[in-house]
């Protein structure tokens, strides 16, 4: 019997992470759905026929233990997708230090810890693995209002992806990032409300601005990002590493 490739996705209890879990499962992966909220992870895992595990990505020891246990229990760890992330909107001059620390801890430091844990397991097993980091088009341009700490974290993810790709290439592990744009998720709903308040307008007007900023003329769906991730972990992308793939409908082109 053919061994299913094992894929772990962080922050997969909703939004982009859940879409990635569904898409990878539909393409033949055994998916381990992780989230800080175990109940959410269990719901998605039940939907995709996978396994659920509570995981706080800001706890490096828990991340390392999870990577090791997944490989031990399922026979391998072939794919790791670092998707978990947070955001909060405030003018740059009003961002408190604790918000910066939280954003960097989840969006950047955790991606480092997750990548390190996944790669250690892959290298030890001789696995030609795939690691994908979910960044953002805010990781390629600073022209994003009220999200300075988020921008900093996502620029960091793009740079970290390149550094990881360079060092892990000798182990036949590819590392890439995806950079979504205006994605319709629960996080986006919060950001719509925040930006509307900060601009003195309505969420519907902000949504219209975002759509107008996207040449393909619609808000991005989580599945748009998931399909890009599925490509990057497939054999079709075997010779692609260190890339930050824009998946934003043309909202930002580089």
C-alpha positions, 0 to 999 in steps of 0.5 A: 500500500502506498504510504500517504504523505503526512502534512501538518498545518498550524493555525488550521482550525479556521480560515486559510489554515482550514482551507489548506488542510482540506485541499491537502487532504483532497490531494492525498495527504494525511493531514494533522490539523493543529490549532491553539483551539483544540475544538476547532482543530478537531472539527476540521480534522473530522471533516478531512479525515485527519488528526487533530492536535492542540498546539501553541506555536509560541511554545518551542518545546511543544512545537518540537514535541509535536513534530517528533510525535507526528513523525513517530506515530504516522511514520513520517513528516513530509510537509509542514505548513506554518500558517498560524498568525495574528494581526491588530490594527493601530496607527504606528505611533499608537502601537504598544510594545506588548502588541509588537511582542505578540505579533512577532512571537506568533508571526515570526518567532513561531515560524522560526521554531516551527521550521526548525522543528520540522526540518530537524525531524525531516533531516533525521529521517532523510525525508525530502520534505516541503516547508511552506510559510504563510507570509503576506503581500504585507511582507513585500511592501510597507504601504499598508496602513495601521499594520506596522508590526504585522508588516515587520513580522511578514517581511521577516518571514520572507527573509527567513524563508530564503535563509531556511531554503539556502541552508536546507537545500543540501538536505533536499528540503524545499522552503517557500512562502505564499503571500496572500492579499485581501483574503475573506476570513474571520481575521479579515472581518476584524480588520475591516471593522478596525480599518473602517473605524480608523478611517472614519468610514464603514466596513463595506466601503473599506471592502470596496476599496480592497476590491478596487485595489485588486485587478482581478476584481474580487476578494481572495478566498482561502482556497486560492491560497490553499491551492498555491500551497498544494502546488508548492508541496507537490512534485511539480514544484520540486525545483522551487525553493526560497520563493515568496509566491504572490497570491493576491489577484494582482493587488501587489506585483513584484 
